[in-house]
């Protein structure tokens, strides 16, 4: 079984969360890791939530923490894109530009994974997607992985 972990999104509370992801995913499943994140810890677009932290640029120490904790095969950090979408989703506080950035970041990790598959002549059986600000409370049980699906 060959698996990969695609980590994309704003780092936000990553210092509290990545250790739990390492413990509960990477120590249970042999995964290659691919990371895409943004140059600021928090979104600069409108959001459904109020920011609970001081937004700042991602620093070298943050990057080192991610690299030491997850040992990613690929890590990309870039500025959020302006897709020219100024409105919100329906009548909510969710920015369409923010949603487009979210899907763009996810696609970047997927593309990194596909390129690595091609370069390394491997094929991942399972693709696991998570955000860097999600804390894991329980181990990810590899025996629950469906045999007839590739994406989780």
URTA-V519859 format. One record per backbone hydrogen bond with DSSP energy under -1.0 kcal/mol. NH is the residue of the N-H (numbers start at 0). CO is the residue of the C=O. If there is no record, write none. Layout:
nh;co
NH;CO
NH;CO
This chain:
nh;co
2;29
3;125
4;31
5;127
6;33
7;129
8;35
11;40
13;10
15;12
16;12
17;13
20;16
21;17
22;18
23;19
24;20
25;20
26;21
27;24
28;24
30;28
31;2
33;4
34;73
35;6
36;75
38;77
40;55
57;38
62;58
63;59
64;60
65;61
66;62
67;63
68;64
69;65
70;66
72;32
73;32
75;34
77;36
88;93
91;88
94;45
95;86
98;94
99;95
100;96
101;97
102;98
103;99
104;100
105;101
106;102
107;103
108;104
109;105
110;106
111;107
112;108
113;109
114;110
115;111
116;112
117;113
118;114
119;115
121;116
124;1
125;1
126;149
127;3
129;5
133;130
139;23
143;140
144;141
151;126
